[in-house]
Amino acid sequence: EHYRSEVGNTLSTRHKDLDFILLANFVRGAFSLRTTNDINLNEVAKLIGGGGHPKAAHADMNNENLKLFFESLKK
């Protein structure tokens, strides 16, 4: 929980081929999005009812977002 920015930034730096890193916190019930790439995560998070900054954003882990999350894992 306390290191999500550092973990997200490190993973994004090591995996430049990924647009962003999504961290799922099932205890807090939230998704954290992090990137070091040229993408505006605030705009991405808005699509699922969240918000934030261009390089760091969040969204609630509600039923709809959980469904999207688990469907994306199948791809």
BELBEL-V850603 format. One record per pair of residues at least 6 apart in sequence whose ideal C-beta (glycine too) atoms are under 6 Angstrom apart, sorted by sequence separation. I is the first residue (numbers start at 0). GAP is how many residues later the second one is. D is the distance in whole Angstrom. If there is no record, write none. Layout:
I|GAP|D + I|GAP|D
//
This chain:
34|6|6 + 44|6|5 + 51|6|5 + 58|6|6 + 23|7|6 + 44|7|5 + 49|7|6 + 32|8|5 + 49|8|5 + 11|9|5 + 21|9|6 + 22|9|4 + 41|9|6 + 49|9|3 + 10|10|5 + 41|10|5 + 48|10|6 + 21|11|6 + 41|11|6 + 47|11|5 + 32|12|6 + 41|12|6 + 44|12|4 + 7|13|5 + 19|13|5 + 20|13|5 + 39|14|5 + 44|14|5 + 7|15|6 + 19|15|4 + 41|15|5 + 40|16|4 + 47|17|5 + 3|19|5 + 18|20|5 + 34|20|6 + 19|21|6 + 11|22|6 + 33|22|6 + 11|23|5 + 12|23|5 + 11|24|4 + 32|24|5 + 8|25|6 + 7|26|3 + 31|26|5 + 3|28|5 + 29|28|6 + 30|28|5 + 30|30|6 + 29|31|5 + 28|32|4
//
